[in-house]
Amino acid sequence: MLVTTAGVAAGAVALRTLAHQAILRGLRAPRMAHDGTHAGHALDASCVHEVRIPGPRGRKLFGWLVLPKATPAPAVLAMHGWGANATTMWPVAPPLVAAGFAVLLLDARCHGGSDDEAFTSMPRFAEDIAAGLAWLGTRPEVRADRLALVGHSVGAAASLLHAARVGGVRGVVSLSAFAHPDEVMRRFLAEKRVPYRPLGWYVIRHVQQVIGARFDDIAPLATVRRARCPVLLVHGRHDTTAPFDDAQRLQAAAAPGTELLAVDGDHDLREALAPHAGRIVEFLRAACVDAPDTIAGIPAQPETP
């Protein structure tokens, strides 16, 4: 009897281990290589610096730091979405640099040129954002008290999570954020024809255990309310990955006065953002440049003569 019980227990552990490995493989983001498209943007090459910065758990994060002519300057950290890399965020750099911002375009772990991990997740994207901001705060070219975030998709959700949990930023531009990760997972499983009962339910429950966070706690619908800074929501009217209704729900959940900028695009907003670059720069200038010297507990940094 004891042998039988032990065998059943061992089989259950082995099955759970196999299921865990299968889930990690199935949800692993593809690693997109940098394709060199950043070289086509109208920026002086002398202002663009490849960097490797300390990341969580001893990992190194790859990025590009783009500096304006006048420093020290307010800075924006740009974080890409799932399965993408910093190259996809390059369109935001030229108008921000022209407006006097430094820009750090960062690869999350398991993406682009950054180090690998067993898995990544939206909370781990937020950890990478925190590491990038901490590094920016040490740079003499950057105003450490005037930092902001621009994130796309999972990068947008992670930016809102950082702004809610940690703070220390003056503004967040959220591009194509989804409303709730449970809904994203259910759509993904439905596309893969995985029935919700019992397999889909188990996968969603297991993913929350692995990442160490409940979806309800880290969902943009929850964090946008708790963000300790102004938020600009930018969303494509034709987005089928995170439907436009997600953006409307986020606006309804956010602080009064939070703007939703609807653009003529889908989930990938690289081309759709160009006509609206002025509005994004205006929002970030109001948050980082024109705002008072102290905001949300950020200490003032004296101007350099």
Buried (B, 14 or more C-beta within 10 A) or exposed (E): EEEEEEEEEEEEEEEEEEBEEEBBEEBEBEBBEBEEEBEEEEBEEEBBEEBBBEBBEEBBBBBBBBBBEEBBBBBBBBBBBBBBBBBBBBBBBBBBBBBBBBBBBBBBBBBBBBBEBEBBBBBBBBBBBBBBBEBBBEBEBBBBBBBBBBBBBBBBBBBBBBBBBBBBBBBBBBBBBBBBBBBBBBBBBEEEEBEBEEEBEBBBEBBBEBBEBEBEEBBBBBBBBBBBBBBBBBBBEEBEBBBBEBBBBBBEBBBEEBEBBBBEBBBBBBEBBEEBBEBBBBBBBBBBBEBEEEBBEBEEBEEEE
